[in-house]
Amino acid sequence: MTETADVLVVGFGAAGACAAIEAADAGARVLVLDRFGGGGATAISGGVVYAGGGTRQQRAAGVRDTPGEMADYLREEVGDTVAAGTLRRFCEQSAGMLDWLAGLGVPFDARLCPYKTSYPTNRHYLYLSGSETAFGQSAARGHRVLARGTSGRLLHRRLAAAVRDRGVVVRTQTRAERLVTDADGRVTGVECRTLTGWARLGHRVLHRWSVKPGLYLPGLGRALHRPVAWLERRHGRPLRISAGSVILCAGGFVFDREMMREHAPDYRGGLRLGTRGDDGSGIRLGVAAGGATAHLDRVSVWRFLSPPSAMLDGLLVDRDGRRVGDPARYGAAVGEAILRSPGGQAWLLLDAATLARCRRQVWSQTLWFQRWQALWLLTFGHVTGRTLAAVARRAGVDPAGLIATAGPATGPPPYVLIDVSVRNRTAFPAPMLTLGGLRVDEETGQVLGVPGLYAAGRTAVGICSRSYVSGLSLADCVFAGRRAGRSAAAVPDRGGRHADRR
């Protein structure tokens, strides 16, 4: 069976949806395929889009920001992962990007969170989602989609509706297995396997059952996924799709144990943020066609210390009692600092007054998934001592080192030490996702050295491939997905130039 399209998009998360919208708006006949039902990591995310430079929501909330200030901060996070011009474009287009999403029906809100948090409650939808304060800035740039609970599902639902409103064909439960190339090495299509009949229903139900257990209980998730993979192998029918251009938006590789061992062996024990589609298959497809990769060793592992916000007044120390980083920085920076500490271990020291403030804030500053963790840590998930030396001994921290670091300014006893080590998963999981991928041309999104092939999202190197703050991955999916969609919708004419398909 063979189908044709001008532009074929592999993967139907935020990056794939945005690519499809732009390609369709440029006049291309677009086909999107997804191994499962669409959504990917976007649908299970918090639905936060990092945007600034003076968005409508920032202005309504009285937050002062400029594209230059946004770029100054992000350069500290991005480093040289992307060119200065690319980062500048990202920041200059940021406010317009949010308006573009709003025009597609994605709702945002200007209610500003007044305290530092890893994720705001249903009362707030604009918050300080990065480490801006560590670099002398205070502009809130985390724009959470307006929805109760985690907002990623609504974000993807609105993007998916916009895709279908444009007449784009979306073929779900179809797995891309190989890129097709011509004699010149140009990508001209994809060979897939697609499910039909009763196998589609079984595949959909079994996959849905495996997603959440796969996040919190990896072993159970793998067991539940086995019949899903068996259905794909046993009942998938061959399908060949010919296309003028192919865009890979198939996610990262956090669920591929072999790639994680090869490229990021230090990152284990974290909670893998994604779905079974984040198995590196998109990256491998690009490599097999001649593409190159970069930053596959970059993994963002998060150790959030708040909410409640009073936790940030604690002292973060390693097993020798020495200070570890800045607790007020974004969870990825804190997680990285902890991972590089002796033994990958760290503890948060609180005095009695700070502990009491934390307990008072729990109910007003947390959503349900944050609340149970906070309640556990503030009741049973710590050790207590009447003196610094006593609490250090109970936790396994060097008493002399802790006393020297804490100094005479420490508040009243008793003291508590909370084990915040990345690999301590007892009611305190550390989420992680991969950041590297295929190297692309930053003007077009084309995979370097592979004509006809483009990539976006976590399949590609992007804005967040060095360091992550909340909302930056989704923002990069929108930015890079739109870029790839526009570029893929253009085809060479006889003179070798690119012309719009309309």
BELQUIMO-V643552 format. One record per pair of residues at least 24 apart in sequence whose C-alpha atoms are under 10 Angstrom apart, sorted by the first residue. I is the first residue (numbers start at 1). J is the second residue. If there is no record, write none. Layout:
I	J
I	J
This chain:
1	237
1	238
1	239
1	240
1	241
2	191
2	238
2	239
2	240
2	241
2	242
3	31
3	189
3	239
3	240
3	241
3	242
3	243
4	29
4	30
4	31
4	189
4	240
4	241
4	242
4	243
4	244
5	29
5	30
5	31
5	32
5	169
5	189
5	241
5	242
5	243
5	244
5	245
5	246
6	30
6	31
6	188
6	189
6	242
6	243
6	244
6	245
6	246
6	488
6	489
6	490
6	491
6	501
7	31
7	32
7	188
7	189
7	242
7	243
7	244
7	245
7	246
7	247
7	452
7	485
7	488
7	489
7	490
8	32
8	33
8	169
8	188
8	189
8	190
8	241
8	242
8	243
8	244
8	245
8	246
8	247
8	248
8	453
8	485
8	488
8	489
9	33
9	34
9	170
9	243
9	245
9	246
9	247
9	248
9	249
9	250
9	454
9	455
9	484
9	485
9	488
10	34
10	35
10	171
10	174
10	175
10	176
10	190
10	246
10	247
10	248
10	249
10	250
10	251
10	282
10	455
11	35
11	36
11	37
11	38
11	39
11	40
11	172
11	174
11	175
11	176
11	247
11	248
11	249
11	250
11	251
11	277
11	282
11	456
11	457
11	459
12	36
12	37
12	38
12	39
12	40
12	41
12	42
12	156
12	159
12	160
12	163
12	170
12	171
12	172
12	248
12	249
12	250
12	251
13	37
13	38
13	39
13	40
13	41
13	42
13	43
13	155
13	156
13	157
13	159
13	160
13	249
13	250
13	251
13	457
13	474
13	477
13	481
14	38
14	39
14	40
14	41
14	42
14	43
14	152
14	155
14	156
14	157
14	159
14	160
14	249
14	251
14	456
14	457
14	473
14	474
14	475
14	476
14	477
14	478
14	481
15	42
15	159
15	247
15	248
15	249
15	250
15	251
15	455
15	456
15	457
15	458
15	459
15	473
15	474
15	475
15	476
15	477
15	478
15	479
15	480
15	481
15	482
15	483
15	484
15	485
16	159
16	160
16	163
16	247
16	248
16	249
16	250
16	251
16	455
16	456
16	457
16	477
16	478
16	480
16	481
16	482
16	484
16	485
17	156
17	158
17	159
17	160
17	161
17	162
17	163
17	164
17	249
17	477
17	478
17	481
17	482
17	485
18	101
18	159
18	160
18	162
18	163
18	456
18	477
18	478
18	479
18	480
18	481
18	482
18	483
18	484
18	485
18	486
19	163
19	247
19	248
19	249
19	455
19	456
19	477
19	478
19	479
19	480
19	481
19	482
19	483
19	484
19	485
19	486
19	487
19	488
19	489
20	159
20	160
20	162
20	163
20	164
20	166
20	168
20	169
20	170
20	247
20	481
20	482
20	484
20	485
20	486
20	488
20	489
21	104
21	159
21	160
21	162
21	163
21	164
21	165
21	166
21	167
21	168
21	481
21	482
21	485
21	486
22	163
22	481
22	482
22	483
22	484
22	485
22	486
22	487
22	488
22	489
23	168
23	481
23	482
23	483
23	484
23	485
23	486
23	487
23	488
23	489
23	490
23	501
24	163
24	166
24	167
24	168
24	485
24	486
24	489
24	501
24	502
25	163
25	166
25	485
25	486
25	489
25	502
26	485
26	486
26	487
26	488
26	489
26	490
26	500
26	501
26	502
27	166
27	486
27	489
27	490
27	500
27	501
27	502
28	168
28	244
28	485
28	486
28	488
28	489
28	490
28	500
28	501
28	502
29	166
29	167
29	168
29	169
29	243
29	244
29	489
29	501
30	163
30	166
30	167
30	168
30	169
30	170
30	243
30	245
30	246
30	485
30	489
31	167
31	168
31	169
31	170
31	171
31	241
31	243
31	246
32	163
32	168
32	169
32	170
32	171
32	172
32	174
32	246
32	247
33	169
33	170
33	171
33	172
33	173
33	174
33	175
33	176
33	192
33	194
33	250
34	170
34	171
34	172
34	173
34	174
34	175
34	176
34	194
34	249
34	250
34	277
35	171
35	172
35	173
35	174
35	175
35	176
35	192
35	193
35	194
35	195
35	232
35	250
35	276
35	277
36	171
36	172
36	173
36	174
36	175
36	200
36	203
36	204
36	207
36	208
36	228
36	275
36	276
36	277
37	170
37	171
37	172
37	173
37	174
37	203
37	204
37	207
37	208
38	156
38	157
38	160
38	170
38	171
38	172
38	173
38	277
39	152
39	153
39	155
39	156
39	157
39	159
39	160
39	275
40	152
40	153
40	156
40	250
40	251
40	274
40	275
40	276
40	277
40	278
41	152
41	153
41	156
41	250
41	251
41	252
41	273
41	274
41	275
41	276
41	277
41	278
41	433
41	458
41	474
42	151
42	152
42	153
42	154
42	155
42	156
42	157
42	251
42	274
42	275
42	473
42	474
42	477
43	150
43	151
43	152
43	153
43	154
43	155
43	156
43	157
43	274
43	275
44	150
44	151
44	152
44	153
44	154
44	156
44	211
44	212
44	273
44	274
44	275
45	150
45	151
45	152
45	153
45	155
45	156
45	273
45	274
45	471
45	474
46	119
46	120
46	144
46	145
46	147
46	149
46	150
46	151
46	152
46	153
46	154
46	155
46	470
46	471
46	474
47	142
47	143
47	144
47	145
47	146
47	147
47	149
47	150
47	151
47	152
47	153
47	154
47	155
47	156
47	470
47	471
47	474
48	108
48	119
48	125
48	126
48	127
48	129
48	141
48	142
48	143
48	144
48	145
48	146
48	150
48	151
48	152
48	155
48	470
48	471
48	472
48	473
48	474
48	475
49	94
49	97
49	98
49	108
49	126
49	129
49	141
49	142
49	143
49	144
49	145
49	152
49	155
49	470
49	471
49	472
49	473
49	474
49	475
49	476
49	477
49	478
50	94
50	95
50	98
50	126
50	127
50	128
50	129
50	130
50	140
50	141
50	142
50	143
50	144
50	469
50	470
50	471
50	472
50	473
50	474
50	475
50	476
51	90
51	91
51	92
51	93
51	94
51	95
51	96
51	97
51	98
51	140
51	141
51	142
51	143
51	471
51	472
51	475
52	90
52	91
52	92
52	93
52	94
52	95
52	96
52	97
52	98
52	139
52	140
52	141
52	142
52	143
53	91
53	92
53	93
53	94
53	95
53	96
53	139
53	141
54	92
54	94
54	95
54	96
54	139
54	141
55	94
55	95
55	96
55	97
55	98
55	99
55	110
55	141
55	143
56	95
56	96
56	98
56	99
56	108
56	109
56	110
57	95
57	98
57	108
57	109
57	110
57	111
57	112
57	125
57	126
57	140
57	141
57	143
58	95
58	109
58	110
58	111
58	112
58	126
58	127
58	139
58	140
58	141
58	142
58	143
59	110
60	109
60	110
60	111
60	112
61	109
61	110
61	111
61	112
61	113
61	126
61	140
62	110
62	112
62	139
63	110
63	112
63	126
63	138
63	139
63	140
63	141
64	138
64	139
64	140
65	137
65	138
65	139
65	140
65	141
66	91
66	92
66	95
66	139
67	91
67	92
67	93
67	94
67	95
68	92
69	137
69	139
70	94
70	132
70	137
70	139
70	141
72	135
72	137
73	130
73	131
73	132
73	133
73	134
73	135
73	136
73	137
74	130
74	131
74	132
74	463
74	464
74	467
74	468
74	469
74	472
75	463
76	131
76	132
76	135
76	467
77	130
77	131
77	132
77	333
77	463
77	464
77	465
77	466
77	467
77	468
77	469
78	462
78	463
78	464
78	465
78	466
78	467
78	468
79	463
79	464
79	465
79	466
79	467
80	463
80	466
81	294
81	295
81	436
81	461
81	462
81	463
81	464
81	465
81	466
81	467
82	442
82	461
82	462
82	463
82	464
82	465
82	466
83	442
83	463
85	442
85	443
86	442
86	443
86	462
86	463
87	442
87	462
87	463
89	479
90	463
90	475
90	476
90	479
90	480
93	479
94	475
94	479
97	475
97	478
97	479
97	482
98	143
98	475
98	478
100	478
101	155
101	158
101	159
101	478
102	145
102	158
103	162
104	155
104	158
104	159
104	160
104	161
104	162
104	163
105	154
105	155
105	157
105	158
105	159
105	161
105	162
106	145
106	146
106	154
106	155
106	156
106	157
106	158
106	159
106	162
107	143
107	144
107	145
107	146
107	147
107	154
107	155
107	158
108	143
108	144
108	145
108	146
108	147
109	143
109	144
109	145
109	146
109	147
110	143
110	144
110	146
111	143
112	140
112	142
112	143
113	140
113	365
114	140
115	306
115	307
115	308
115	309
115	310
115	365
116	306
116	307
116	308
116	309
116	310
116	312
116	328
116	329
116	330
116	365
117	304
117	305
117	306
117	307
117	308
117	309
117	312
117	328
117	330
117	331
117	365
117	366
118	302
118	303
118	304
118	305
118	306
118	307
118	308
118	309
118	330
118	331
118	366
118	370
118	469
118	470
119	144
119	149
119	150
119	304
119	306
119	307
119	365
119	366
119	367
119	370
119	470
120	144
120	149
120	150
120	307
120	365
120	366
120	367
121	148
121	149
121	150
121	364
121	365
121	366
121	367
121	368
121	370
122	146
122	147
122	148
122	149
122	150
122	365
122	366
122	367
123	148
123	364
123	365
127	470
128	330
128	469
128	470
129	329
129	330
129	331
129	469
129	470
129	471
129	472
130	328
130	329
130	330
130	331
130	332
130	333
130	468
130	469
130	470
130	471
130	472
131	326
131	328
131	329
131	330
131	331
131	332
131	333
131	469
131	470
132	328
132	329
132	330
133	328
133	329
133	330
134	326
134	328
134	329
134	330
135	329
141	470
141	471
141	472
142	469
142	470
142	471
142	472
143	470
143	471
143	475
144	470
144	471
148	367
149	367
149	368
149	369
150	367
150	369
152	474
171	195
172	200
172	204
173	199
173	200
173	201
173	203
173	204
173	232
173	236
174	200
174	232
174	236
174	237
174	238
174	239
175	232
175	236
175	238
175	239
175	277
175	281
176	239
176	240
176	241
176	248
176	250
176	281
176	282
176	285
177	238
177	239
177	281
177	282
177	284
177	285
178	240
178	281
178	282
178	284
178	285
178	286
178	288
178	289
179	240
179	241
179	242
179	246
179	285
179	286
179	288
179	289
179	453
180	240
180	241
180	242
180	243
180	246
180	289
181	289
181	450
181	451
181	452
181	453
184	450
184	451
185	289
185	290
185	449
185	450
185	451
185	452
186	244
186	245
186	289
186	449
186	450
186	451
186	452
186	453
187	242
187	243
187	244
187	245
187	246
187	286
187	289
187	450
187	451
187	452
187	453
187	454
188	241
188	242
188	243
188	244
188	245
188	246
188	451
188	452
188	453
189	240
189	241
189	242
189	243
189	244
189	245
189	246
189	452
189	453
190	239
190	240
190	241
190	242
190	243
190	246
190	285
191	238
191	239
191	240
191	241
191	242
192	236
192	237
192	238
192	239
192	240
192	241
193	232
193	233
193	235
193	236
193	237
193	238
193	239
193	240
194	232
194	233
194	235
194	236
194	237
194	238
194	239
194	240
195	231
195	232
195	233
195	234
195	235
195	236
195	237
195	238
195	239
196	235
196	236
196	237
197	235
198	235
199	228
199	231
199	232
199	234
199	235
199	236
200	231
200	232
200	235
200	236
202	227
202	228
202	231
203	227
203	228
203	229
203	230
203	231
203	232
204	228
206	231
207	275
207	276
210	275
210	276
211	274
211	275
211	276
212	274
212	275
214	255
214	271
214	272
214	273
214	274
214	275
214	276
215	255
215	270
215	271
215	272
215	273
215	274
215	275
215	276
215	429
215	431
216	270
216	271
216	272
216	273
216	425
216	429
216	431
217	271
217	272
218	255
218	271
218	272
221	276
222	255
222	276
225	276
229	276
243	452
244	452
244	453
244	488
244	489
244	490
244	491
244	492
245	446
245	451
245	452
245	453
245	454
245	485
245	487
245	488
245	489
245	490
245	491
246	446
246	451
246	452
246	453
246	454
246	455
246	484
246	485
246	488
246	489
247	282
247	286
247	445
247	446
247	447
247	452
247	453
247	454
247	455
247	456
247	481
247	484
247	485
247	487
247	488
248	281
248	282
248	283
248	285
248	286
248	438
248	446
248	447
248	453
248	454
248	455
248	456
248	457
248	458
248	459
248	460
248	481
248	484
249	282
249	283
249	454
249	455
249	456
249	457
249	458
249	459
249	460
249	477
249	480
249	481
249	484
250	277
250	278
250	279
250	280
250	281
250	282
250	283
250	285
250	455
250	456
250	457
250	458
250	459
250	460
251	275
251	276
251	277
251	278
251	279
251	280
251	281
251	282
251	283
251	433
251	434
251	435
251	437
251	456
251	457
251	458
251	459
251	460
251	477
252	277
252	278
252	279
252	280
252	281
252	282
252	283
252	296
252	433
252	434
252	435
252	436
252	437
252	457
252	458
252	459
252	460
253	277
253	278
253	279
253	280
253	281
253	282
253	283
253	284
253	296
253	433
253	434
253	435
253	436
253	437
253	458
253	459
254	278
254	279
254	280
254	299
254	432
254	433
254	434
254	435
255	279
255	280
255	433
255	434
256	280
256	281
259	296
259	297
260	296
260	297
260	299
260	434
261	297
262	296
262	297
263	295
263	296
263	297
263	298
263	299
263	436
264	295
264	296
264	297
264	298
264	299
264	434
265	297
266	297
266	299
266	339
266	340
266	344
267	297
267	298
267	299
267	300
267	301
267	336
267	339
267	422
267	423
267	432
267	433
267	434
268	301
268	422
268	423
268	430
268	432
269	301
269	422
269	423
269	424
269	425
269	429
269	430
269	431
269	432
270	300
270	301
270	302
270	303
270	422
270	423
270	424
270	425
270	428
270	429
270	430
270	431
270	432
270	433
271	301
271	302
271	422
271	423
271	425
271	428
271	429
271	430
271	431
271	432
271	433
272	301
272	429
272	430
272	431
272	432
272	433
272	434
273	301
273	430
273	431
273	432
273	433
273	434
274	431
274	432
274	433
274	434
278	433
278	434
278	458
278	459
280	434
280	437
280	458
280	459
281	459
282	437
282	438
282	455
282	458
282	459
282	460
283	436
283	437
283	438
283	439
283	455
283	458
283	459
283	460
284	437
284	438
284	459
285	438
286	437
286	438
286	439
286	447
286	448
286	450
286	453
286	454
286	455
286	459
286	460
287	437
287	438
287	439
287	447
287	450
289	447
289	449
289	450
289	451
289	453
290	447
290	448
290	449
290	450
290	451
291	438
291	439
291	440
291	446
291	447
291	448
291	449
291	450
291	451
291	453
292	437
292	438
292	439
292	440
292	447
292	448
292	449
292	450
293	436
293	437
293	438
293	439
293	440
293	447
293	448
293	459
293	460
293	461
294	435
294	436
294	437
294	438
294	439
294	440
294	460
294	461
294	465
295	434
295	435
295	436
295	437
295	438
295	439
295	460
295	461
295	462
295	465
295	466
296	434
296	435
296	436
296	437
296	438
296	460
296	461
296	465
296	466
297	434
297	435
297	436
297	437
297	465
297	466
298	433
298	434
298	435
298	436
298	437
298	464
298	465
298	466
298	467
298	468
299	332
299	336
299	432
299	433
299	434
299	435
299	436
299	465
299	466
299	467
299	468
300	331
300	332
300	333
300	335
300	336
300	430
300	431
300	432
300	433
300	434
300	435
300	464
300	465
300	466
300	467
300	468
300	469
301	331
301	332
301	333
301	334
301	335
301	336
301	338
301	339
301	422
301	430
301	431
301	432
301	433
301	434
301	468
302	330
302	331
302	332
302	333
302	334
302	335
302	336
302	338
302	422
302	429
302	430
302	431
302	432
302	433
302	468
302	469
303	327
303	330
303	331
303	332
303	333
303	334
303	335
303	336
303	337
303	338
303	339
303	420
303	421
303	422
303	428
303	429
303	430
303	431
303	432
304	328
304	329
304	330
304	331
304	332
304	333
304	334
304	335
304	420
304	428
304	429
304	430
304	431
305	329
305	330
305	331
305	334
305	335
305	348
305	374
305	420
306	330
306	331
306	358
306	362
306	365
306	366
306	370
306	374
307	358
307	361
307	362
307	363
307	364
307	365
307	366
307	367
307	370
307	371
307	373
307	374
308	357
308	358
308	359
308	360
308	361
308	362
308	363
308	364
308	365
308	366
308	370
308	371
308	374
308	375
309	357
309	358
309	361
309	362
309	365
309	366
310	350
310	353
310	354
310	355
310	356
310	357
310	358
310	359
310	360
310	361
310	362
311	348
311	349
311	350
311	354
311	355
311	357
311	358
311	359
311	361
311	374
312	348
312	350
312	354
312	358
313	348
313	349
313	350
313	351
313	354
313	355
313	358
314	347
314	348
314	349
314	350
314	351
314	354
314	355
314	410
314	416
314	417
315	347
315	348
315	349
315	350
315	351
315	402
315	405
315	406
315	410
315	417
316	346
316	347
316	348
316	349
316	350
316	406
316	417
316	418
316	419
316	420
317	341
317	345
317	346
317	347
317	348
317	349
317	397
317	401
317	402
317	405
317	406
317	417
317	419
317	420
318	342
318	343
318	344
318	345
318	346
318	347
318	348
318	397
318	398
318	401
318	402
318	419
318	420
318	421
319	343
319	344
319	345
319	346
319	347
319	392
319	395
319	396
319	397
319	398
319	399
319	401
319	402
320	345
320	346
320	392
320	396
320	397
320	398
320	399
320	400
320	401
320	402
320	405
321	346
321	347
321	392
321	396
321	397
321	398
321	399
321	400
321	401
321	402
321	403
321	404
321	405
321	406
322	346
322	397
322	398
322	400
322	401
322	402
322	403
322	404
322	405
322	406
323	347
323	348
323	401
323	402
323	405
323	406
324	348
329	469
330	468
330	469
330	470
331	430
331	431
331	468
331	469
331	470
332	430
332	431
332	432
332	467
332	468
332	469
332	470
333	467
333	468
333	469
334	422
335	420
335	421
335	422
335	430
335	431
335	432
336	422
336	467
337	422
338	420
338	421
338	422
338	423
339	421
339	422
339	423
341	421
343	421
344	420
344	421
344	422
344	423
344	424
345	397
345	419
345	420
345	421
345	422
345	423
345	424
346	397
346	417
346	418
346	419
346	420
346	421
346	422
346	424
347	382
347	392
347	395
347	396
347	397
347	416
347	417
347	418
347	419
347	420
347	421
348	382
348	416
348	417
348	418
348	419
348	420
348	421
349	382
349	383
349	384
349	388
349	391
349	392
349	402
349	406
349	410
349	415
349	416
349	417
349	418
349	419
350	384
350	410
350	411
350	412
350	413
350	414
350	415
350	416
350	417
350	418
351	384
351	385
351	386
351	388
351	410
351	411
351	412
351	413
351	414
351	415
351	416
351	417
352	384
352	386
352	411
352	412
352	413
352	414
352	415
352	416
353	411
353	412
353	413
353	414
353	415
354	411
354	412
354	415
354	416
355	379
355	414
355	415
355	416
370	428
372	427
372	428
373	426
373	427
373	428
373	429
374	427
374	428
376	426
376	427
376	428
377	417
377	418
377	419
377	420
377	426
377	427
377	428
378	416
378	418
380	418
381	416
381	417
381	418
381	419
381	426
381	427
381	428
382	415
382	416
382	417
382	418
382	419
382	420
383	415
383	416
383	417
383	418
383	419
384	413
384	414
384	415
384	416
384	417
384	418
385	413
385	414
385	415
385	416
385	417
386	412
386	413
386	414
386	415
386	416
387	412
387	413
387	414
387	415
387	416
388	413
388	414
388	415
388	416
388	417
389	415
390	414
390	415
390	416
391	415
391	416
391	417
392	416
392	417
395	419
433	458
433	468
433	473
434	458
434	459
434	464
434	465
434	468
435	459
435	460
435	461
435	462
435	463
435	464
435	465
435	466
435	467
435	468
435	473
436	460
436	461
436	462
436	464
436	465
436	466
437	461
437	462
437	465
438	462
440	484
441	484
442	480
442	483
442	484
443	480
443	483
443	484
443	487
444	480
444	482
444	483
444	484
444	485
444	486
444	487
444	488
445	480
445	481
445	482
445	483
445	484
445	485
445	486
445	487
445	488
446	483
446	484
446	487
446	488
447	484
452	487
452	488
452	491
453	484
453	488
454	480
454	481
454	483
454	484
454	485
454	487
454	488
455	480
455	481
455	483
455	484
455	485
456	480
456	481
456	482
456	483
456	484
456	485
457	481
